[in-house]
Amino acid sequence: MTEYIQAAKEKFGKLLEEQLARVEAMKQQADFVNYKELDQIIIGVCGGDGIGPAITGQTERVLEFLLREEVKKGKVAFKVIDGLTIEHRAETLKAIPEDVLTELKACHVILKGPTTTPRKGDPWPNVESANVAMRKELDLFANMRPVRIPEQGIDWTFFRENTEGAYAVGSKGFPVTEDLGVDFTFVTSQGTERIIRAAFEYAKANGKTRVTAVTKANIIKTTDGKFLDIFKEIAKEYPGIEADDWYIDIMTAKLVDEKRRRDFQVLVLPNLYGDILTDEAAEFQGGVGTAGSANIGKEYAMFEAIHGSAPRMVDEGREIYADPCSVIRAGAMLLSHIGYQEEADKLYKALDICTITERKLVITGRNTGATSAEFAEYLMETIEKL
């Protein structure tokens, strides 16, 4: 038994060294990029795999259409990045191959399609999630996911911490013995402060009056407790914004409570809880296929759908019928992030017209509905009329 414990201590020690090095790196970070000061904003378009290339390709068309004058002036440039496919990742045994990572780091913001994460029994080696790796490599600590259904009074913005918590070292847990397996969750003062401050700053800048922390601090006292303690301290700096906190289990119930759910505005959560709650929230909007998300750091930002790569659609030859709305919504968030709010607002408005009010084309995921290319054309025609 002693040798098992000693081996576990050594593995745990290495994890602690990695996380303490992260703390030191965060202490040295510069401030956020000011896109207005850049001579050129480079937008990387990384299709991923499965249906990813099909839907990101159509989103790129729409963004280039909206930014055509900026592209002509050289203020904005698009850079297509191939190679984040499961085949290339499996070949290199890396979540993000080095050549792809180099290209990603040459961009300021990235529009990313979904990527396949192998599961047990899949015909691929157990490489880490490309999403998790990208968030860590580019330090994209804030995952921002909006959910809006005006007719139901729902206007939520979730700030999910991306780089810590239960997912941070999800591939580095280990079996201590045949009978005991251990995984880890990490929380740092620096990582927690920056995600919570991002949520409050967003609320302040967008006229929101309430920020809600979601934890399980009554049970998970050290890590969730630290998250909640820091939340309460930072909240004191924003006297005009109401701050409250809920536990994750009851919060999942309150989102379906028609009387209470309208009260929530901005929510900030550790990684695992944010993943669960935002998928639940997306169902109100029409499912994860309709939702986009932003992954924001101080130097880089990445925008993506929150659904998977749907390999079955590709196997059945249906990728041209995949719904691009999730990535297009992410594209609207990208436009807003880099300072093109007018173009973002046009895109949001056109999406509402095309998917709710007018709805001349319907996407079914099969040949019974429109292709993603046909929908993109419809969307651009609608934008022209605005």
C-alpha positions as CSV (number, residue, x, y, z in Angstrom):
1,M,0.0,0.0,0.0
2,T,2.9,2.4,0.8
3,E,4.2,2.3,-2.8
4,Y,0.7,3.2,-4.2
5,I,0.5,6.2,-1.9
6,Q,4.0,7.4,-2.8
7,A,3.3,7.1,-6.5
8,A,0.1,9.1,-6.0
9,K,2.0,11.8,-4.0
10,E,4.5,12.2,-6.8
11,K,1.7,12.6,-9.5
12,F,-0.2,15.0,-7.3
13,G,3.0,17.0,-6.6
14,K,3.5,17.5,-10.3
15,L,0.0,18.8,-10.7
16,L,0.5,21.2,-7.9
17,E,3.7,22.5,-9.5
18,E,1.9,23.1,-12.8
19,Q,-0.9,25.0,-11.1
20,L,1.4,27.1,-9.1
21,A,3.3,28.0,-12.3
22,R,-0.1,29.1,-13.7
23,V,-0.6,31.4,-10.8
24,E,2.8,33.1,-11.4
25,A,2.0,33.5,-15.1
26,M,-1.4,35.1,-14.3
27,K,0.3,37.6,-12.0
28,Q,2.4,38.8,-15.0
29,Q,-0.5,39.2,-17.5
30,A,-1.0,42.4,-19.4
31,D,-4.3,44.0,-19.9
32,F,-6.9,43.2,-22.6
33,V,-6.1,43.9,-26.3
34,N,-7.5,47.2,-27.7
35,Y,-8.7,46.2,-31.1
36,K,-9.1,49.9,-32.2
37,E,-5.3,50.3,-31.8
38,L,-4.4,47.5,-34.2
39,D,-3.4,48.2,-37.8
40,Q,-5.2,45.0,-38.9
41,I,-7.5,42.6,-37.1
42,I,-6.8,39.0,-38.2
43,I,-9.8,36.7,-37.9
44,G,-8.8,33.0,-38.0
45,V,-11.5,30.6,-39.3
46,C,-10.8,27.1,-38.0
47,G,-13.4,24.6,-39.3
48,G,-12.6,21.7,-37.0
49,D,-14.2,18.5,-38.1
50,G,-17.5,16.7,-38.7
51,I,-20.0,19.4,-39.7
52,G,-17.6,22.1,-38.6
53,P,-16.1,23.1,-41.9
54,A,-19.5,23.3,-43.5
55,I,-21.1,25.6,-41.0
56,T,-18.0,27.8,-40.3
57,G,-17.5,28.2,-44.0
58,Q,-21.0,29.7,-44.3
59,T,-20.4,31.9,-41.3
60,E,-17.2,33.2,-42.8
61,R,-19.2,34.2,-46.0
62,V,-21.7,36.2,-43.8
63,L,-18.9,37.9,-41.8
64,E,-17.0,38.8,-45.0
65,F,-20.2,40.2,-46.4
66,L,-20.8,42.4,-43.4
67,L,-17.1,43.5,-43.2
68,R,-16.4,43.8,-46.9
69,E,-15.5,47.5,-46.7
70,E,-13.1,46.8,-43.8
71,V,-11.5,44.0,-45.7
72,K,-11.0,46.2,-48.7
73,K,-9.3,48.8,-46.5
74,G,-7.1,46.2,-45.0
75,K,-8.4,46.8,-41.5
76,V,-9.7,43.2,-41.3
77,A,-8.3,40.0,-42.8
78,F,-9.6,36.4,-42.7
79,K,-7.2,33.5,-42.3
80,V,-8.5,29.9,-42.9
81,I,-6.8,27.4,-40.6
82,D,-7.1,23.7,-41.5
83,G,-5.7,20.9,-39.5
84,L,-7.8,20.8,-36.4
85,T,-9.4,17.6,-37.6
86,I,-9.6,14.4,-35.5
87,E,-7.5,12.7,-38.1
88,H,-4.6,15.2,-37.8
89,R,-4.9,15.3,-34.0
90,A,-4.8,11.5,-33.8
91,E,-1.8,11.4,-36.1
92,T,0.2,13.8,-34.0
93,L,-1.3,12.6,-30.7
94,K,-1.9,16.2,-29.7
95,A,-5.1,18.0,-28.8
96,I,-3.9,20.8,-31.0
97,P,-1.0,20.0,-33.4
98,E,1.9,22.4,-33.2
99,D,1.5,23.7,-36.7
100,V,-2.2,24.5,-36.0
101,L,-1.3,26.2,-32.7
102,T,1.3,28.4,-34.4
103,E,-1.4,29.5,-37.0
104,L,-3.9,30.2,-34.2
105,K,-1.5,32.4,-32.3
106,A,-1.0,34.5,-35.4
107,C,-4.6,35.6,-35.2
108,H,-6.3,38.0,-32.9
109,V,-9.7,36.3,-32.8
110,I,-10.8,32.9,-34.0
111,L,-14.1,31.6,-35.3
112,K,-14.0,27.8,-34.6
113,G,-16.1,24.9,-35.7
114,P,-16.9,22.0,-33.4
115,T,-14.3,19.3,-32.9
116,T,-14.5,15.6,-32.0
117,T,-13.3,14.5,-28.6
118,P,-12.7,10.7,-28.5
119,R,-14.5,8.6,-26.0
120,K,-13.8,5.2,-24.7
121,G,-14.5,2.7,-27.5
122,D,-14.0,5.2,-30.3
123,P,-11.4,4.4,-33.1
124,W,-9.2,7.3,-32.0
125,P,-6.4,7.6,-29.4
126,N,-7.4,9.3,-26.2
127,V,-6.3,12.8,-27.1
128,E,-7.5,15.7,-25.0
129,S,-10.4,17.9,-26.0
130,A,-9.3,20.5,-28.5
131,N,-11.6,23.0,-26.9
132,V,-10.1,22.5,-23.4
133,A,-6.6,22.6,-24.9
134,M,-7.3,25.8,-26.8
135,R,-8.7,27.5,-23.8
136,K,-5.5,26.6,-21.8
137,E,-3.0,27.4,-24.6
138,L,-4.5,30.8,-25.4
139,D,-5.6,31.4,-21.8
140,L,-9.3,31.9,-22.8
141,F,-10.5,32.1,-19.3
142,A,-14.0,33.5,-19.8
143,N,-16.7,31.5,-21.6
144,M,-19.6,33.9,-22.3
145,R,-22.9,32.4,-23.4
146,P,-26.0,34.6,-24.0
147,V,-29.5,33.2,-24.1
148,R,-32.3,35.5,-25.1
149,I,-36.0,34.8,-25.6
150,P,-37.7,38.2,-25.3
151,E,-41.2,36.9,-25.5
152,Q,-40.5,34.9,-22.3
153,G,-38.7,37.6,-20.5
154,I,-35.4,35.7,-20.7
155,D,-32.2,37.6,-21.1
156,W,-29.3,35.7,-19.5
157,T,-25.6,36.0,-20.0
158,F,-23.5,33.2,-18.4
159,F,-19.8,33.7,-17.6
160,R,-18.3,30.2,-17.2
161,E,-14.7,29.9,-16.0
162,N,-12.8,28.0,-18.6
163,T,-9.4,27.2,-17.3
164,E,-9.8,25.9,-13.8
165,G,-12.2,23.7,-11.8
166,A,-13.0,20.1,-12.6
167,Y,-12.0,20.3,-16.3
168,A,-8.6,21.9,-15.8
169,V,-6.8,18.6,-15.3
170,G,-9.5,16.3,-16.5
171,S,-7.1,14.0,-18.3
172,K,-4.6,13.9,-15.4
173,G,-6.5,12.0,-12.8
174,F,-5.2,8.5,-12.0
175,P,-6.1,5.2,-10.4
176,V,-4.3,5.0,-7.1
177,T,-5.1,1.2,-6.9
178,E,-7.5,-1.0,-8.8
179,D,-10.2,0.0,-6.4
180,L,-9.6,3.8,-6.0
181,G,-9.6,6.4,-8.8
182,V,-8.9,10.1,-8.2
183,D,-9.6,13.3,-10.2
184,F,-9.0,16.8,-9.2
185,T,-10.5,20.3,-9.2
186,F,-8.4,23.5,-8.9
187,V,-9.3,27.1,-8.0
188,T,-6.9,30.0,-7.8
189,S,-7.4,33.5,-6.5
190,Q,-6.2,35.1,-9.8
191,G,-8.3,32.8,-12.0
192,T,-11.4,33.4,-9.9
193,E,-11.0,37.1,-9.6
194,R,-10.7,37.7,-13.4
195,I,-13.8,35.7,-14.3
196,I,-15.9,37.4,-11.6
197,R,-14.6,40.8,-12.5
198,A,-15.4,40.2,-16.2
199,A,-19.0,39.3,-15.3
200,F,-19.4,42.5,-13.2
201,E,-17.7,44.7,-15.8
202,Y,-20.0,43.2,-18.5
203,A,-23.0,44.0,-16.3
204,K,-21.8,47.5,-15.7
205,A,-21.2,48.2,-19.4
206,N,-24.5,46.7,-20.5
207,G,-26.9,48.2,-18.0
208,K,-27.5,45.0,-16.1
209,T,-28.5,45.3,-12.4
210,R,-27.9,41.8,-11.1
211,V,-25.0,39.3,-11.0
212,T,-25.5,35.9,-9.6
213,A,-22.8,33.4,-8.5
214,V,-23.6,29.7,-8.8
215,T,-21.6,27.2,-6.7
216,K,-22.0,24.3,-4.3
217,A,-20.0,26.0,-1.6
218,N,-22.1,24.5,1.2
219,I,-20.6,21.0,0.3
220,I,-17.4,21.7,-1.7
221,K,-16.1,24.1,0.9
222,T,-12.5,24.8,-0.2
223,T,-12.7,25.4,-4.0
224,D,-16.3,26.5,-4.3
225,G,-16.0,28.3,-1.0
226,K,-13.0,30.3,-2.4
227,F,-15.0,31.2,-5.5
228,L,-17.9,32.4,-3.5
229,D,-15.7,34.4,-1.0
230,I,-14.0,36.2,-3.8
231,F,-17.4,36.9,-5.5
232,K,-18.6,38.6,-2.4
233,E,-15.5,40.7,-2.0
234,I,-15.6,41.9,-5.7
235,A,-19.3,42.6,-5.5
236,K,-18.5,45.4,-2.9
237,E,-16.8,47.3,-5.7
238,Y,-20.0,47.5,-7.7
239,P,-22.6,49.1,-5.3
240,G,-25.1,49.7,-8.1
241,I,-25.3,46.0,-9.0
242,E,-27.2,43.5,-6.9
243,A,-25.1,40.4,-6.1
244,D,-26.6,37.1,-4.9
245,D,-25.6,33.5,-5.0
246,W,-27.3,30.2,-5.5
247,Y,-26.3,26.5,-5.3
248,I,-26.1,24.7,-8.6
249,D,-28.7,22.1,-7.8
250,I,-31.5,24.6,-7.0
251,M,-30.4,26.9,-9.8
252,T,-31.1,24.2,-12.4
253,A,-34.6,24.1,-11.0
254,K,-35.0,27.9,-10.9
255,L,-34.2,28.3,-14.6
256,V,-37.4,26.3,-15.4
257,D,-39.4,28.3,-12.8
258,E,-41.4,30.7,-14.9
259,K,-41.9,33.1,-12.0
260,R,-38.2,33.3,-10.9
261,R,-36.2,32.8,-14.1
262,R,-37.0,36.3,-15.4
263,D,-35.1,37.8,-12.5
264,F,-31.7,36.4,-13.5
265,Q,-29.4,38.5,-15.7
266,V,-25.7,37.8,-15.5
267,L,-24.5,34.5,-13.9
268,V,-20.9,33.6,-13.1
269,L,-20.0,30.0,-12.5
270,P,-17.0,27.6,-12.1
271,N,-16.3,25.4,-15.2
272,L,-18.4,22.2,-14.6
273,Y,-21.5,24.0,-13.4
274,G,-21.3,26.5,-16.3
275,D,-21.1,23.6,-18.8
276,I,-24.3,22.0,-17.4
277,L,-26.3,25.1,-16.8
278,T,-25.7,26.7,-20.2
279,D,-26.8,23.6,-22.0
280,E,-30.0,23.6,-20.0
281,A,-30.5,27.3,-20.7
282,A,-29.9,26.8,-24.4
283,E,-32.9,24.5,-24.6
284,F,-35.2,27.4,-23.9
285,Q,-33.8,29.1,-27.0
286,G,-34.3,26.1,-29.3
287,G,-31.4,23.8,-28.2
288,V,-27.6,23.8,-28.2
289,G,-27.7,24.0,-32.0
290,T,-29.0,27.5,-31.8
291,A,-26.4,28.8,-29.3
292,G,-23.1,30.5,-29.8
293,S,-20.4,31.2,-27.3
294,A,-17.4,33.4,-26.7
295,N,-14.1,32.3,-25.1
296,I,-12.3,35.4,-24.1
297,G,-8.8,36.0,-22.8
298,K,-6.6,39.1,-22.5
299,E,-4.7,38.4,-25.7
300,Y,-6.9,36.1,-27.7
301,A,-10.6,35.4,-28.1
302,M,-12.3,32.4,-29.7
303,F,-16.0,32.1,-30.8
304,E,-17.8,28.8,-31.4
305,A,-21.0,26.8,-31.3
306,I,-21.7,24.9,-28.1
307,H,-22.8,21.7,-29.9
308,G,-20.7,18.8,-31.1
309,S,-19.3,17.8,-34.5
310,A,-22.2,15.5,-35.5
311,P,-20.1,12.9,-37.3
312,R,-23.2,10.8,-38.1
313,M,-24.4,13.6,-40.4
314,V,-21.2,13.5,-42.3
315,D,-21.3,9.7,-42.5
316,E,-24.8,10.0,-44.0
317,G,-23.8,12.7,-46.4
318,R,-26.0,15.4,-44.7
319,E,-23.4,17.9,-43.6
320,I,-24.6,20.4,-46.3
321,Y,-27.9,20.5,-44.4
322,A,-26.4,21.3,-41.0
323,D,-27.8,24.3,-39.2
324,P,-25.2,27.1,-39.2
325,C,-27.1,29.4,-36.8
326,S,-25.0,28.5,-33.7
327,V,-21.8,29.5,-35.4
328,I,-23.4,32.5,-37.0
329,R,-24.5,33.7,-33.6
330,A,-21.0,33.2,-32.4
331,G,-19.9,35.3,-35.4
332,A,-22.2,38.1,-34.2
333,M,-20.5,37.9,-30.8
334,L,-17.1,38.1,-32.5
335,L,-18.2,41.3,-34.4
336,S,-19.3,42.9,-31.1
337,H,-16.1,41.9,-29.4
338,I,-13.8,43.5,-32.0
339,G,-15.8,46.7,-32.0
340,Y,-18.2,46.3,-34.9
341,Q,-21.4,46.6,-32.9
342,E,-23.5,48.0,-35.7
343,E,-22.7,45.0,-37.9
344,A,-23.4,42.6,-34.9
345,D,-26.8,44.2,-34.3
346,K,-27.7,43.8,-38.0
347,L,-26.7,40.2,-37.9
348,Y,-28.7,39.5,-34.7
349,K,-31.8,41.2,-36.2
350,A,-31.5,39.3,-39.5
351,L,-31.2,36.0,-37.6
352,D,-34.4,36.8,-35.7
353,I,-36.2,37.6,-38.9
354,C,-34.9,34.5,-40.7
355,T,-35.5,32.1,-37.8
356,I,-38.6,33.5,-36.0
357,T,-40.7,36.2,-37.7
358,E,-40.4,35.6,-41.4
359,R,-38.8,32.2,-41.7
360,K,-39.0,31.7,-45.4
361,L,-36.4,28.8,-45.2
362,V,-36.4,26.0,-42.7
363,I,-33.4,23.9,-41.8
364,T,-34.2,20.3,-40.9
365,G,-30.8,18.7,-41.0
366,R,-32.0,16.7,-44.0
367,N,-32.9,17.2,-47.7
368,T,-36.4,18.1,-46.5
369,G,-35.1,21.5,-45.6
370,A,-32.7,24.2,-46.8
371,T,-28.9,23.8,-47.0
372,S,-26.6,25.9,-44.8
373,A,-25.5,27.7,-48.0
374,E,-29.1,28.6,-48.9
375,F,-29.7,29.8,-45.4
376,A,-26.6,32.0,-45.6
377,E,-27.8,33.5,-48.8
378,Y,-31.2,34.2,-47.2
379,L,-29.5,35.8,-44.3
380,M,-27.3,38.1,-46.4
381,E,-30.4,39.1,-48.5
382,T,-32.2,40.0,-45.3
383,I,-29.2,42.0,-44.0
384,E,-29.2,44.0,-47.3
385,K,-32.8,45.1,-46.6
386,L,-32.2,46.4,-43.1
